[in-house]
């Protein structure tokens, strides 16, 4: 059977870009307080943890409580989106700090 409804699936999938949008205003502050390498490392580690949690949540929660399962899946996707935003911003900042000369457009493409 279906553990969560189609509306809940839509909300779960919408949580990832929402996490990315919510973390965006905080990224300039994060750059002032932590290094670019730390941003990328923390972002990648948190994204990996969120992805693993997303895969394991149904085993722990089960399908007995669709609301709990939906909430847990949304949380994992939200954290994954925020973590990906953190890692992407750090990576782009690192690329921006390197002098590429004539190859700048190629690098960013």
C-alpha positions as CSV (number, residue, x, y, z in Angstrom):
1,X,0.0,0.0,0.0
2,X,0.8,3.7,-0.2
3,X,2.4,5.0,3.1
4,X,1.7,8.7,2.4
5,X,-0.7,10.5,0.1
6,X,0.1,12.3,-3.2
7,X,-0.1,15.7,-1.5
8,X,2.4,14.7,1.1
9,X,4.7,13.4,-1.6
10,X,4.5,16.9,-3.3
11,X,5.3,18.6,0.0
12,X,8.2,16.3,0.6
13,X,9.7,17.1,-2.8
14,X,9.1,20.8,-2.3
15,X,11.0,20.8,0.9
16,X,14.5,20.5,-0.8
17,X,14.2,23.8,-2.8
18,X,12.6,25.4,0.2
19,X,15.7,24.5,2.3
20,X,17.9,26.0,-0.4
21,X,15.9,29.2,-0.4
22,X,15.8,29.5,3.4
23,X,19.6,29.1,3.8
24,X,20.4,31.7,1.0
25,X,20.2,34.8,3.2
26,X,22.5,33.2,5.8
27,X,25.3,32.3,3.4
28,X,27.1,35.7,3.4
29,X,27.2,35.6,7.2
30,X,28.5,32.1,7.2
31,X,31.3,33.2,4.8
32,X,32.4,35.8,7.3
33,X,32.6,33.4,10.2
34,X,33.8,30.1,8.7
35,X,36.2,29.3,5.9
36,X,35.1,28.3,2.4
37,X,36.6,24.8,2.9
38,X,34.6,24.4,6.1
39,X,31.4,25.5,4.3
40,X,31.9,23.0,1.6
41,X,32.9,20.2,4.0
42,X,30.0,20.9,6.4
43,X,27.5,21.2,3.5
44,X,28.6,17.9,1.9
45,X,28.6,16.1,5.2
46,X,25.2,17.4,6.1
47,X,23.8,16.6,2.6
48,X,25.1,13.1,2.9
49,X,23.6,12.6,6.3
50,X,20.3,13.9,5.1
51,X,20.3,11.6,2.1
52,X,21.1,8.6,4.3
53,X,18.4,9.6,6.8
54,X,15.9,10.0,4.0
55,X,16.7,6.4,2.9
56,X,16.5,5.0,6.4
57,X,13.5,6.9,7.8
58,X,10.8,4.5,6.4
59,X,12.5,1.6,8.1
60,X,12.5,3.3,11.5
61,X,9.1,5.0,11.3
62,X,7.2,2.5,9.2
63,X,4.0,3.3,7.5
64,X,1.8,3.2,10.6
65,X,1.8,6.9,11.0
66,X,1.7,8.8,7.7
67,X,1.9,12.2,9.4
68,X,5.1,11.2,11.3
69,X,6.6,9.6,8.1
70,X,5.8,12.7,6.0
71,X,7.2,15.1,8.6
72,X,10.4,13.1,8.9
73,X,10.8,12.9,5.2
74,X,10.2,16.6,4.8
75,X,12.8,17.4,7.5
76,X,15.4,15.3,5.7
77,X,14.7,17.0,2.4
78,X,14.7,20.4,4.0
79,X,18.1,19.8,5.7
80,X,19.4,18.3,2.5
81,X,18.4,21.4,0.5
82,X,20.0,23.7,3.0
83,X,23.2,21.6,3.1
84,X,23.4,21.6,-0.7
85,X,23.0,25.4,-0.7
86,X,25.8,25.7,1.8
87,X,28.1,23.4,-0.2
88,X,27.2,25.1,-3.5
89,X,27.9,28.6,-2.1
90,X,31.2,27.5,-0.7
91,X,32.2,25.8,-4.0
92,X,31.2,28.8,-6.1
93,X,33.1,31.2,-3.7
94,X,36.2,29.0,-4.0
95,X,36.0,29.1,-7.8
96,X,35.4,32.9,-7.7
97,X,38.6,33.5,-5.7
98,X,40.8,31.9,-8.3
99,X,42.1,34.0,-11.2
100,X,41.0,32.2,-14.3
101,X,41.9,34.9,-16.8
102,X,40.5,34.1,-20.3
103,X,39.0,30.8,-19.1
104,X,36.6,32.4,-16.6
105,X,33.5,31.8,-18.8
106,X,34.5,28.2,-19.5
107,X,35.0,27.5,-15.9
108,X,31.6,28.9,-14.9
109,X,29.8,27.1,-17.8
